[in-house]
Amino acid sequence: MSRKPTKSTSASVSVKDATLNLLRAFGIQKVFGNPGSTELPFLSDWPDDIDYVLGLQEASVIGMADGYAQATRNAGFVNLHSAAGVGNALGNIYTAHRNQTPLVITAGQQARSILPLQPFLYAERASEFPRPYVKFSVEPARAEDVPAAIARAYYVAMQPPCGPTFVSVPIDDWTQQTQAIDARDISRELGPDAGAMKTLAAAVTASKRPALVVGPAVDRAQAVDLMVRLAEKAKAAVWVSPFSSRCSFPERHPQFAGFLHASPAQLSDALRGHDLVVVIGAPVFTFHVEGHASIFDGATSIFQITDDPTAAAVSPFGVSIIATIKPALTMLLDLLPETKRAVQARRTLPPAPAATNPIVVEFLLHTLSQAMPDDAALVEEAPSHRPAMQNFMPMRGQDSFYTMASGGLGYSLPASVGMALGRPDRRTVCLVGDGSAMYSIQALWTAAQRKLPLTVVVINNAGYGAMRSFSQVMQVRNVPGLDLPGIDFVRIAQGLGCDAVRVTKSSELAPALQHGLAHDGVSLIEVVVDSAVPLLYTQKS
């Protein structure tokens, strides 16, 4: 976002007014929150030009702000209740950290005059509470320092790699006087080292079987089209990094090779046929289980392009180039010569699954993929069904797919609400497991109140499918707490104001999806599926 430089002003205003004026200058049109007593002075006489989005629990509030920030590519602004509210929100603050989503999180604090007495609802060492999962955290020393702290929090949140920041504000600070401050322009693109890029270009040119491994930073940077042009010029196979939380390459493209496992052995096997691997916008690599990663034994050259210095520092092998994605891809595209290298065979998708009763999840996913509008965004939290999704729901590329990078449940349902708020002219679809849905089910209320264009598809296999799978892989038995019988998602959704239906037969699925995707407002479709356990990893891992 570009702003014209403004002349600094010395006008004296309240801390609250100075903060609201900063939000306007930053283009922040919504504040997400769940209010408590220590936030009331900030919320009093709320202005008409900034939309206050109420969530019914703090984790949902953070998830909504995260989805909205990803949709708009501007920081989400959140106002939480002091220590207890921040505590409730921490799971999704961690997810925002892993998602690299820009958030400015403010939280109330008791009055400064009674803090030494450890009053009710105060936060002891407030700035330490959300660490280490925020990029910047402060409780300003003086009331008049609050606007400057919030400005700094915004700049830091928006600087790649993006992430959440935190400011604790005592209740009596908002009415104090301070000097108004102006919003500043700070550039966010970081160009790559030219020498390192020439070395990479030479390696790609000399390679016989190059592979590009794409991660979520490509989609975040709106660089998917650039990524396609690079892959086509290099005639390289394109893989998706393990646990990528966004779609950074169109999955029906002829050069799309597939998805890398988070098992060291399975990932190494997949990349064994390549003499060069270039990881773009992702770590090298994110693993979930133990095993030998032969990819690091030295037979394959590895390069990395990342906007995250930490991801570069922890890479165990190869050359890392720190840069934001667009300048790096643009330079590499310019440096690469045309090549006569043969393009490898494309990924073969399985045939459409048959309609059966009980419904198998593959049939559900294929039918949903066929029914969704072309411009819809999918927000997903059904981890046990991710392999089936990758086979039967190929994503189109830029701005089409979102999930949590943390592995922590309770993110995607509220994130889909925020996504729908940020994309009100297009349909958002939330695909969520029954166990995942119950973490943040109250987010449906916010969506229903606003009649958002949101369709929620609950995959009901009556349990935690991912844990069932891991129980098999790890060969452990009689694990308690994996079954979830008796939850009626239709009644819950209707009680929160949504249109809702349950599907138990394959013949009912397509009509239910057609109705739900066209519904003017929020619809929920609960699909009861076969509870057979998919394997996320092979026994070899």
C-alpha positions in Angstrom: 0.0 0.0 0.0 1.4 3.4 -1.0 0.7 6.6 0.9 1.8 10.1 0.1 4.2 11.5 2.6 2.5 13.8 5.0 3.8 16.6 7.1 4.3 15.7 10.7 1.8 17.3 13.0 2.2 18.2 16.7 -1.5 18.2 17.4 -2.5 16.8 20.8 -5.1 14.1 20.6 -6.3 11.2 22.8 -4.4 7.9 22.5 -7.5 6.3 21.2 -8.0 8.9 18.4 -4.4 8.7 17.4 -4.6 4.9 17.2 -7.9 5.0 15.1 -6.3 7.5 12.8 -3.3 5.2 12.3 -5.6 2.3 11.5 -7.3 4.4 8.8 -4.0 5.4 7.3 -2.9 1.7 7.3 -6.1 0.8 5.4 -7.4 -1.3 8.3 -11.1 -1.3 7.9 -12.0 -4.0 10.5 -11.2 -4.7 14.1 -11.7 -8.3 15.3 -12.5 -8.8 19.0 -14.2 -10.3 21.9 -14.6 -7.5 24.5 -13.8 -7.4 28.2 -13.9 -4.7 30.8 -10.3 -3.6 30.3 -11.1 -2.8 26.6 -14.2 -0.7 27.1 -12.5 2.7 26.9 -11.1 1.7 23.5 -14.5 0.5 22.3 -16.6 3.4 23.6 -18.3 5.6 21.0 -17.0 3.3 18.2 -16.6 5.1 14.9 -18.9 4.2 11.9 -16.0 3.9 9.4 -14.2 1.0 11.2 -16.2 -2.3 11.3 -16.0 -4.1 14.7 -16.2 -7.9 14.0 -17.4 -9.7 17.1 -16.3 -13.3 17.6 -17.6 -15.5 20.5 -14.3 -16.8 21.6 -10.7 -15.4 21.4 -9.3 -18.3 19.4 -12.0 -17.8 16.8 -11.3 -14.1 16.8 -7.6 -14.7 15.9 -8.6 -17.2 13.2 -11.0 -14.8 11.6 -8.4 -12.0 11.6 -5.9 -14.4 10.1 -8.2 -15.5 7.3 -9.1 -11.8 6.6 -5.5 -10.8 6.5 -4.6 -13.5 4.1 -7.6 -12.5 1.8 -6.7 -8.8 1.9 -2.9 -9.0 2.2 -3.0 -6.4 4.9 -2.5 -6.9 8.6 -5.5 -8.0 10.6 -6.1 -5.9 13.7 -7.3 -7.7 16.9 -8.4 -6.5 20.3 -8.4 -9.2 23.0 -9.2 -9.2 26.7 -6.2 -9.2 29.0 -4.5 -12.4 30.2 -7.4 -14.8 30.1 -8.4 -13.7 26.6 -4.8 -13.8 25.3 -4.5 -17.3 26.8 -7.6 -18.5 25.0 -6.2 -17.1 21.7 -2.7 -18.6 22.0 -3.3 -21.7 19.9 -4.3 -19.6 16.9 -1.6 -17.0 17.6 0.8 -19.9 17.2 -0.9 -20.9 14.0 -0.7 -17.3 12.7 3.1 -17.4 13.5 3.5 -20.6 11.5 1.2 -19.2 8.7 3.4 -16.0 8.6 0.2 -14.0 8.7 0.5 -10.3 9.6 -1.6 -9.5 12.7 -1.5 -6.6 15.1 -2.9 -7.9 18.4 -3.8 -5.6 21.2 -4.9 -6.7 24.6 -6.4 -4.9 27.6 -4.5 -4.4 30.9 -5.6 -3.1 34.2 -5.0 0.5 35.2 -1.4 1.4 35.7 -2.0 2.9 39.2 -3.2 -0.5 40.6 -0.8 -2.9 38.7 1.6 -3.1 41.7 -1.3 -4.5 43.8 -1.9 -7.5 41.4 -5.5 -6.5 40.7 -8.2 -8.7 39.3 -7.9 -9.3 35.5 -4.4 -7.9 35.2 -1.7 -9.5 33.1 1.7 -10.1 34.9 4.6 -9.6 32.4 2.0 -9.1 29.7 4.5 -8.7 26.8 6.0 -12.1 27.6 2.8 -14.0 27.5 2.5 -14.5 23.7 6.2 -15.0 23.1 8.0 -16.5 21.2 5.2 -16.6 18.7 5.0 -12.9 18.0 7.6 -10.9 16.1 7.3 -7.9 18.5 5.7 -7.6 21.9 5.5 -4.6 24.2 3.6 -2.9 27.0 4.5 0.8 26.5 6.2 2.5 29.4 3.9 5.5 29.1 0.3 6.0 27.8 1.5 8.5 25.2 3.8 5.8 23.7 0.9 3.6 22.7 0.2 4.9 19.2 3.9 4.7 18.3 4.0 1.1 19.6 1.0 0.2 17.5 2.6 1.8 14.5 5.8 -0.2 15.0 3.7 -3.4 15.5 2.1 -2.8 12.1 5.4 -2.2 10.3 7.0 -5.3 11.9 4.0 -7.5 11.2 4.0 -6.5 7.5 7.7 -6.9 7.0 8.6 -10.3 5.4 8.5 -12.9 6.8 5.2 -11.5 8.1 3.7 -12.5 11.4 1.7 -11.5 14.5 2.8 -8.7 16.9 1.4 -7.8 20.3 0.8 -4.6 22.3 -0.6 -4.6 25.8 -2.5 -1.4 26.6 -3.6 -0.4 30.2 -7.3 0.5 30.5 -6.6 4.1 31.4 -4.2 4.8 28.6 -6.8 5.3 25.9 -8.1 8.6 27.2 -4.7 10.2 27.8 -3.3 12.8 25.5 -0.5 12.2 23.1 1.0 13.7 19.9 -0.6 12.5 16.7 1.8 10.5 14.5 1.7 10.0 10.7 1.8 6.6 8.9 5.0 6.0 7.0 5.9 4.1 3.9 8.4 1.3 4.4 9.4 -0.9 1.5 9.0 -4.6 1.9 10.7 -6.2 -1.1 14.2 -7.6 -0.6 16.3 -8.2 -3.7 18.5 -11.3 -4.1 22.3 -11.4 -4.3 23.1 -11.3 -8.0 26.1 -13.6 -7.7 24.2 -16.2 -5.9 21.4 -16.0 -8.5 23.9 -16.4 -11.3 25.2 -19.6 -9.6 21.7 -20.9 -9.3 20.9 -20.1 -12.9 24.0 -21.9 -14.0 23.1 -25.0 -11.9 19.6 -25.1 -13.4 21.0 -24.7 -16.9 23.5 -27.6 -16.4 20.9 -29.9 -14.7 19.5 -32.8 -16.6 16.5 -33.4 -14.3 15.7 -30.3 -12.2 12.9 -30.1 -9.7 11.3 -27.0 -8.3 9.7 -27.4 -4.8 7.2 -24.7 -4.2 6.0 -23.5 -0.8 3.3 -21.1 0.6 5.4 -17.9 0.3 4.9 -18.0 -3.5 1.2 -17.7 -3.2 1.5 -15.1 -0.4 3.6 -13.0 -2.7 1.1 -13.3 -5.5 3.8 -14.8 -7.6 2.1 -18.0 -8.9 2.1 -16.8 -12.5 5.8 -16.0 -12.3 6.3 -19.5 -10.8 4.5 -21.0 -13.8 6.6 -19.0 -16.3 9.8 -20.1 -14.5 8.9 -23.8 -14.5 7.9 -23.7 -18.1 11.2 -21.9 -19.1 13.3 -24.3 -17.1 11.2 -27.4 -18.2 11.4 -28.5 -14.5 9.1 -30.8 -12.6 7.2 -29.0 -9.8 6.5 -30.5 -6.4 4.7 -29.0 -3.4 6.7 -28.8 -0.2 5.5 -30.8 2.8 2.6 -29.3 4.7 2.3 -26.3 2.4 -0.5 -24.2 3.7 -1.3 -22.5 0.3 -1.4 -23.5 -3.4 1.6 -22.0 -5.2 1.3 -23.9 -8.5 -1.8 -25.0 -10.6 -2.2 -28.7 -9.8 -3.5 -29.6 -13.3 -0.5 -28.1 -15.0 1.4 -30.7 -17.2 4.6 -30.1 -15.2 3.0 -30.6 -11.8 4.6 -33.7 -10.2 2.8 -34.0 -6.9 3.1 -33.5 -3.2 6.1 -34.3 -1.1 5.6 -36.3 2.1 6.7 -35.1 5.5 8.5 -38.4 6.0 12.3 -38.1 5.3 12.4 -41.5 3.5 9.3 -40.9 1.3 10.4 -37.4 0.4 13.8 -38.6 -0.5 12.3 -41.4 -2.7 10.1 -38.9 -4.5 13.1 -36.6 -5.4 15.6 -39.4 -6.1 15.3 -39.0 -9.8 16.3 -35.3 -9.8 19.9 -34.1 -9.8 19.0 -30.5 -8.7 16.2 -29.4 -6.3 15.3 -25.7 -6.0 13.1 -25.0 -3.0 11.2 -21.8 -3.4 9.2 -20.2 -0.5 9.5 -23.1 1.9 11.8 -24.7 4.4 14.3 -27.5 3.5 12.3 -29.6 4.6 9.4 -29.8 7.1 9.3 -33.4 8.4 6.8 -35.0 10.7 8.3 -38.4 11.5 11.7 -39.8 12.0 13.8 -41.4 9.3 16.9 -41.1 7.2 16.8 -38.3 4.6 19.0 -39.6 1.9 18.2 -36.3 -0.1 20.9 -34.8 2.2 23.6 -37.4 1.4 25.1 -35.2 -1.3 24.0 -36.8 -4.6 21.5 -34.0 -5.2 22.3 -30.3 -5.4 19.9 -28.2 -3.3 19.2 -24.5 -3.5 16.7 -22.5 -1.5 15.1 -19.1 -2.1 13.3 -17.8 1.0 12.2 -14.6 2.5 12.7 -16.1 6.0 16.3 -15.9 7.3 15.5 -18.4 10.0 14.4 -21.0 7.4 17.7 -20.3 5.6 19.7 -20.7 8.8 18.2 -24.1 9.8 18.5 -25.7 6.3 20.9 -28.6 6.8 22.3 -28.8 3.3 22.7 -26.7 0.1 22.8 -23.0 -0.8 20.2 -20.6 0.6 19.4 -17.2 -1.0 17.5 -14.8 1.1 15.1 -12.6 -0.9 11.4 -11.9 -1.3 9.9 -14.1 -3.9 8.9 -11.7 -6.8 12.3 -10.1 -7.2 14.1 -13.5 -7.0 11.8 -15.2 -9.5 12.0 -12.2 -11.9 15.8 -12.2 -11.8 16.1 -16.0 -12.2 13.6 -15.9 -15.1 15.8 -13.3 -16.8 19.0 -15.2 -16.2 17.8 -18.6 -17.5 18.5 -19.4 -21.2 16.0 -21.3 -23.2 16.5 -25.1 -22.9 15.8 -28.2 -25.1 15.5 -30.3 -22.0 12.6 -32.7 -22.2 9.7 -32.2 -19.9 9.0 -35.1 -17.6 5.7 -36.9 -17.7 2.8 -35.3 -15.8 1.2 -36.6 -12.7 -1.6 -39.1 -13.4 -4.8 -38.5 -11.5 -6.9 -41.5 -10.4 -10.3 -42.1 -12.0 -13.4 -40.6 -10.5 -14.5 -42.7 -7.5 -17.8 -44.6 -7.6 -20.8 -43.6 -5.6 -21.1 -46.0 -2.7 -23.0 -46.2 0.6 -21.6 -45.5 3.1 -20.1 -42.5 1.3 -16.3 -42.8 0.9 -14.4 -39.6 1.4 -12.9 -39.7 -2.1 -16.4 -39.5 -3.6 -17.2 -36.6 -1.4 -14.1 -34.7 -2.4 -14.5 -35.4 -6.1 -18.1 -34.3 -6.0 -17.3 -31.1 -4.1 -14.5 -30.3 -6.5 -16.9 -30.6 -9.4 -19.6 -28.4 -7.7 -17.4 -25.5 -6.4 -17.4 -22.3 -8.4 -14.3 -21.7 -10.4 -13.3 -18.6 -8.3 -14.1 -20.2 -4.9 -11.4 -20.4 -2.2 -11.1 -23.6 -0.1 -10.1 -23.3 3.5 -9.3 -26.8 4.8 -8.8 -28.6 8.1 -9.3 -32.3 7.5 -5.7 -33.5 7.9 -6.5 -37.2 7.8 -8.0 -36.7 4.3 -5.2 -34.6 2.9 -3.9 -37.4 0.6 -7.4 -37.9 -0.8 -7.8 -34.2 -1.3 -4.5 -34.0 -3.3 -5.8 -36.7 -5.6 -9.4 -35.6 -6.1 -9.4 -31.9 -5.5 -6.6 -30.3 -7.6 -6.4 -26.6 -6.9 -6.2 -24.0 -9.6 -3.3 -21.9 -8.2 -3.2 -18.3 -6.9 -5.6 -17.6 -4.0 -7.4 -21.0 -4.2 -6.4 -22.9 -1.1 -5.6 -22.2 2.6 -4.9 -24.4 5.6 -3.1 -24.1 8.9 0.7 -24.4 8.8 0.9 -25.3 12.5 -1.0 -28.6 12.6 -3.1 -27.1 15.5 -6.8 -27.7 15.1 -9.4 -24.9 15.5 -8.1 -22.6 12.8 -9.8 -23.2 9.5 -13.4 -22.7 10.4 -12.9 -19.2 11.8 -10.3 -18.5 9.1 -13.0 -19.2 6.5 -15.2 -16.6 8.1 -12.4 -14.1 7.9 -11.7 -15.2 4.3 -15.4 -14.6 3.4 -15.3 -11.2 5.0 -12.2 -10.3 2.9 -13.7 -11.7 -0.3 -17.4 -10.9 -0.1 -18.0 -11.1 -3.8 -16.9 -14.8 -4.1 -17.8 -18.1 -2.4 -15.6 -19.4 0.4 -15.8 -23.1 1.1 -14.6 -24.6 4.4 -13.8 -28.3 4.4 -13.4 -29.4 8.0 -13.3 -32.7 9.9 -15.8 -33.3 12.7 -13.1 -33.2 15.3 -11.6 -30.0 13.9 -15.0 -28.3 13.6 -15.7 -28.6 17.4 -12.7 -26.5 18.3 -14.1 -23.3 17.0 -17.7 -24.0 16.0 -18.9 -20.7 17.5 -17.4 -18.9 14.5 -20.5 -19.9 12.6 -22.5 -17.3 14.6 -20.4 -14.4 13.3 -20.7 -15.7 9.7 -24.5 -16.1 10.0 -25.0 -12.7 11.6 -23.3 -11.2 8.5 -24.9 -13.5 5.9 -21.4 -14.2 4.5 -21.0 -16.3 1.3 -19.7 -19.3 3.1 -20.3 -23.0 2.7 -19.0 -25.3 5.4 -18.7 -29.0 4.6 -18.2 -31.2 7.7 -16.6 -34.6 7.0 -18.1 -36.7 9.8 -16.2 -39.9 10.4 -17.1 -39.9 14.1 -13.6 -39.4 15.3 -10.1 -38.0 15.0 -9.1 -39.7 11.8 -5.5 -38.5 11.8 -4.9 -40.0 15.2 -6.5 -43.2 14.1 -4.0 -43.3 11.2 -1.0 -42.6 13.4 -2.1 -45.3 15.8 -1.8 -47.8 13.0 1.5 -46.4 11.7 3.0 -46.4 15.2 1.5 -49.8 15.9 -0.2 -48.7 19.2 -3.5 -50.1 20.3 -6.4 -49.3 22.6 -5.8 -45.5 22.5 -8.6 -43.7 24.3 -10.2 -40.5 23.1 -10.3 -41.1 19.3 -14.0 -41.5 18.8 -16.6 -38.7 18.6 -20.1 -40.3 18.5 -23.3 -38.4 18.7 -22.5 -34.9 17.6 -25.4 -33.3 15.6 -23.8 -30.6 13.4 -27.1 -29.7 11.8 -28.7 -28.7 15.0 -25.6 -26.9 16.2 -25.4 -24.9 12.9 -29.2 -24.2 12.9 -28.9 -23.0 16.5 -26.2 -20.5 15.4 -28.3 -19.2 12.5 -27.1 -21.2 9.6 -28.9 -23.2 6.9 -27.9 -26.9 7.5 -28.4 -30.4 6.1 -27.1 -33.9 6.8 -26.1 -36.2 3.9 -25.8 -39.9 4.5 -26.4 -41.3 1.0 -24.3 -40.7 -2.1 -27.4 -39.8 -4.1 -28.1 -36.9 -1.7 -24.6 -35.3 -2.0 -24.7 -33.4 -5.3 -28.1 -31.8 -4.7 -27.1 -30.8 -1.1 -23.8 -29.2 -2.4 -25.7 -27.4 -5.2 -28.1 -25.9 -2.7 -25.4 -25.0 -0.1 -23.1 -23.4 -2.6 -25.9 -21.3 -4.0 -27.4 -20.3 -0.6 -27.6 -16.6 0.1 -25.7 -16.7 3.4 -24.0 -19.4 5.4 -24.8 -23.1 4.7 -23.4 -26.2 6.5 -23.5 -29.6 4.9 -22.6 -32.5 7.3 -21.5 -35.5 5.3 -21.4 -38.8 7.1 -18.6 -40.9 5.6 -17.1 -44.3 5.9 -14.9 -44.3 9.0 -12.1 -46.4 7.4 -8.7 -45.1 8.4 -6.5 -43.6 5.7 -2.7 -44.0 6.1 -0.9 -40.7 6.1 2.6 -42.4 6.0 3.8 -45.8 4.9 5.2 -48.2 7.4 8.7 -47.6 5.8 8.7 -44.1 7.4 
